[in-house]
C-alpha cells in the first residue's frame, strides 16, 4: 500500500506542470493593443503551436506507447469531442458578461478542448512516477523520497511543453480583450486536470499505460480539428481587409509557430 505522501508528491509534480502554463501569458502584460494584421499573425502562431505540438509531440508519443490503430481511435474520439462541444455550446444558455456572445462561446470551446487535452499529459507524469520510493538506478532523493529520474525529467519536460501551450491559450483571449492577469488564470485553468490525471495514473499505472496512445491521439485529434475549424477561419475573417486577405500573415504565423515548437519537442521527447 502506497502512503498518502506519495500521492501528494505526484499531485504537486502535476501542479507544477499546470502552473508552468501560466508563463505563456506573461508577454501579454507588455502588449496593449494588437491590430488586425498582428491578430492574424497571432492566430497563425497559435495554429502552428498547436499543430506542431499535436503532429510532432502528441502523435509521436502516442505511437511510442502503442500502435496506429489505438492512436487512430483516440484521434477520432478527439474530433468527436470538438464536434459535440460545438453542438452543446451552440445550444447552451450562457451569460456572456463582458464578451460578445459568439466570442464567449468560442472561449468556452477553446478552453474546454485545451482542458480535456491536458489530461493525458498529467497521465504521462503520473505513469513516470510508477517506481516512486524504489531505489532505482539514476534516481534522485527529494525530501527523503527516492524519485525515479524519468519522473523528474517528465515533470520538467511537460512544464517546458506547457509554456507555449499557455501562449496558445492566451492568443485568442488577447483578441477578445481579456486582461493579462485573467489570461494567466485561464492558461493555468486549462492545465488543472494535469495534477488530477497524474494522481489517477499513478494509482492505475498499468491501465494508464495501456490507454496512453488513445489519450495522446484524443488530444491530437481535438487540437488539430479545433485549429482547422476555429483558429484558421477566424484568422481569415480578420484578414479580409488586408492585402492578400491576410493569407501571407497567416502562413507566416503558422510557420513560426511550428518552427518554435520543434526544438522544444526535441527537448521534451523521451
N, C-alpha and C positions, 0 to 999 in steps of 0.2 A: 504494500500500500504506500503510495507516494504522499508525503505530508503536504499540508496546505501551503507551506512556504514555497514549495516548488511551483505551485500554480500561480502564486503571487509573482515569483521570479519571471515566469513565462508571460504573464499579463503585463508586467512592466516593460518587458522587451517589446511586446506588441504595441504598447502605448507609445514608446519612443519612436517607433516607425510611423505611427499616426501623427504625432506632433511634428515630425520632420516635414510632413505635407504642408504645414502652415508656412514654412520658409519660402514656398513658391510664391506667396502673396507679397513678400517684402518689397520687391521692386516697384510695386504699385503705390507705395507710400510716397514715391518721388514723382509720380505722374498725376497731373490734374485732369487734363482732357486729351482725348485721342480722336483725331479726325477720321473721316470715312476711309481714307487711304490706309492709315495705320491700323484701323479696326479690321480691314480686310486682311492685312498682313498678319495681325494677331490671331484672327480666326484660322488663317492658313497655318500659322505656327502651332496653334492648339491641335489642329488636324494632324500635322506632321508628328507632333509629340505622341499623340495617341496611336497613330498608325505605326510609328516606329516601335513604341512600347508593345503594341499588340503583335505585329508580324515578326519582329526580331527578338522580342523578350518573352511574352506570354506563350506564343506558339512554340518557340524553341524549347522553353522549359516544359511545356506540356508534352512534347514529343520525347523529352528526356525521361519522363516518368511513365509514358505509355505509348500506344500506337495511334496511327492516324484516325482509326475508327472511333476510339474514345474521345480524341480531340474533336473530331467532327460532330459527335453527339453534343459536346459542350458548346461548340460554336453555334449549332442550330438552336440550342436552348437559349443562348445569349441573344440571338436575333429575335427569337420569340418573346423574350423579356422586353426588348425595346418596343416591338410591335404592340404587345399588351400594355406597356406603360403609356404609349400614345393613346390607346383606346380609353384607358382608365382616366388619364389626365384630361382628355377632351370632354369626357362626360362628368367629371367631378365638379362639385361646387367648391370653389376656392375663394379665399379672401385675398385679393392681390395686394392690398395695402398700398405701398408707395410705388409699386410697379404696375406697368401696363399689363392687362390680363394675359396677353399672348406671351409676354416676356416672363411672367411669373410661372406660367405653365412650362415654358422651356427650362427655366431654372429648376423646377421640380424634376423634370425629366433628366436633365444633365446630372444633377446631384444624386438622384435616385440610382441611375445606372452606375455612376462612379462609386457610390457607396456599396452597391452589390458587388461590383468588380473587385473591390479592395479585400473582400473576404478571403479569396484564395491565397492572396499574399500573406495574410495572417496565418492561414493554414500552413503555408510553407515555413513560416517562422516556427510555428508550434512543432511541426514534424522534425525540424532540425534540433530541437531540444530533447529528442527521444532518449538520449543517453545522459540526461542531466543527473548529476550526483554520482556517476560512474567515473572511475579514474581511467579515462581513455587517453591514448597516445596523442600528444599535442594539445590536450585540453588545458584550460585555464582555471584557476581557483579565484572566484569572485565572491566576496562576503562569506567566505568559509564554505562555498559550494563549488564542486567541480562542474565546470561548464564546458561542453564539447566545443572545439574550435569551430566546427561547422555552424553551431548556433550563434557564436559571436559574429562570424563572417556574414551569415544570413541576415542578422539584425542590422548590421552596418549596411549591407548591400541593399536591402529593402528600404532603409532610411534614405540612402542616396537616390534610389529609384523614385521615391515619393516626392522629392523636391520638384522635378519637372512636372510630375502629376499635379502638384499644387499650383504650378504655373498654368497648366491646362484648365484647372478648375477656375482660377482667378480671371483668365482672359474673358470668358463670356460674362462673368459677374461684373467686370470693369465696364463692359459695353452696356450693361444695364444700370450703371451709376451706383453700384453697391460700394459702400465706403471700405477703405483698406482694412480697418480692424475687423469688419464683418467678413471680408474676404478670407482673412486668416482663420476665423472661426469656421466658415463654410468649408475651407480647404481641409482643416483638421477633422471636421464633422464627416467629410466624405471618406475618411480612412478609419473612423472609430470602430468599424467592425473588425479591424485587424487584431486588436488585443483579444476580442471575443473569439475570433476564429483561431487564434494561436492557442488559447486555453482548450478549446474543444478538440483541436487537432492533437494537442499534447496528450489528451485523455484517450483519444481513439487513433493512436498513431498508425496502426496497421490499416485501419479502414480509411483514414485520411490519405495515406499514400496511394491506395488503390484508386481513389477518386480524384486525385490531384490533376491528371491530364484533362478530365472532364471540367474541373473547376477552372483551369487556365484557359481552356477552349471557350468556356462560358464567358469569361471576362473578355477575351479577344473578340468574340463574335459580337458582344454587346457594344464594345467600344468602336469597332470598325463600322458597324451599322449606324451607330449614332453619328459618326463623322460624315458618312455618306448621305444621311437623311436630314441632318440638322446643321452641322457646322459648315459644310461646303455650300449648301443652299443659302444659308444666312450670309456668308461672305459674298456670294454672287449677287445677292439682293442689295447689300450695302455698296457694292462696286458698280451698280448700274449707271451712276452719274460720272464715273471716272473714265479716263481714256482706256480703250480696250476692255471696258466693262469690269475693270479691276482684276482681270484674269492673271496678268503678269504679277501683281502684288500677291494674289492668292498662291500661285505656283511658287513664288519666292519664299513665302511664309512656310509652305509645306516642306520645301527642300531644306530650309534652315532647321525646321522642327525635327525632321528625320535625321539630319546631319548631327544635330545636338544630342540626339538620343543614342546614336551608335557608339560613341566612346563610353558613355555611361553604361550601356548594356554590356559592353565588353568587360567592364569592371564588375558589374553585378552578376554576371553569369557564373554559375557554379557547376 
